[in-house]
Amino acid sequence: MLNEYYSGDVYIRHAVDDCPDDKDFTMHIHEQCEIYFFVSGNVEYLVEGSKYLLDENSLMIMHPAEAHKPRIIGSERYERYAINFPTSFANSIDPQGRLVKAFTERSLGKNNMLSTSQTDMELVHKLFEEMCRSDDDYDRQLTIRTHLFMLLDMISRVYAEIGRAEYKPQSNSEKMIAYVNNHLFEEISVPKLAEHFYLSPSQFSRVFRQATGAAPWEYITKKRLTAAKEKIRSGSSAQTASESCGFGDYSSFYRAYTKHFNRSPTDDNNKPS
């Protein structure tokens, strides 16, 4: 079951899988922020090499281009809500961006999950339910926007208490992911990455997939495509975006972009930023 709604540049959904299968859930990357609320199931959430075992009524946050994947552990009914929105959502009332600091300042794959001691999860659940409940379109649009402000306020208060922390990768998989992101737009290959970490390509790929839920080249390609899309929507030509994001061949970039986003780079180049 999937119920989804759009409110301008905000997208919210309520999904339920009665018999979830892990192969149906792939690693994905959004160009927007995401707030994810886990209702029930047996799920481990992977975010950039960090693993979060979800309890009933867990709240997760992901910033743009932060790769994430739910790993289904059992066959229990899997229910969740999620809402995506741009970092500019609150600019009209918060030009300093304080409400989205938990998304814009947080280190990759760190502090993604908010605990029940930090947040009123019953209220969070109620807010998501109300955003998806109304039959009147105008009422829903209003509810989505006002309730998202409430969610952002709750999250920003938690983040203010935690404070901004700089993290250094500790595990081998964390170091791999950090290295890939630091060299994302350069000429890299799985054999070269494996050599850097004194591993065989198959060993590197196995560790990387276990940490991220995706093969190394799938991860790299999706990250590059997401970055290219942002550049195109900001006014860069498709050719310039492809070159600056590590694609050496434009025709290969065009095919990959069209397949991944179901539209051509030219279509996004014509959209207002």
Helices and strands as residue ranges (DSSP letters): E 2-7, E 10-17, G 22-24, E 33-40, E 43-47, E 50-53, E 58-62, E 68-72, E 78-85, G 98-100, H 101-104, E 113-114, H 121-133, H 137-162, H 172-182, H 190-196, H 201-212, H 216-233, H 238-244, H 250-261, H 265-269
